[in-house]
Amino acid sequence: MSTVATINSADNCPCGSGKVYGQCCQPCHAGAPAGNAELLMRSRYCAYTLGLIDYLVTTTLPAQQTQLEVEQMRSWSEQSRWLGLEVEQVTGGAGSNRAQVTFTARWADPDESVHGHRECSDFKQIGERWYFIDPNHSVKAGRNEPCPCGSGRKFKQCCML
């Protein structure tokens, strides 16, 4: 049984920002770049609540995207009841292409056991887009080698952490 939410533009955004979905995460889900790492974090949480797994993949650092376990992400998204997101702290970002967002996400499993996950996530801006750096997948390439994301640029000029 899927617990993925449905939402209208005028509904409160699941990310907990206090804004309506159409003025918060929906533009990102429709393809607009997130203006900062916090908005990307919020839009990723919201994507889990809505089952937007393709969005989660495309907003992960390009060099890590092929390593993601997409079906596990989809299953977790569909089988969980999403209870809320609290963004605690944002550092970096303004004037830098790196940022960290400390947050706690809460959800309930199908057996109704409630969980919370607190994390300080890293984000990197490449061009106009922010990307989540997945701590579960390393990125390995030499500084002057082609970037594993396939951009055609050197690793040091693209996804190098």
Buried (B, 14 or more C-beta within 10 A) or exposed (E): EEBBBEBEEEEEBBBBBEBBBBEBBBBBBEEEBBEBBBBBBBBBBBBBBBBBBEBBBBBBBBBBBEBBEEEEBBEBBBBBBBBBBEBEEBEBBEEEEBBBBBBEBBBBEEEEEEEEEEEEBBBBBBEEBBBBBBEEBEBEBEEEEBBBBEBEEBBEEBBBE
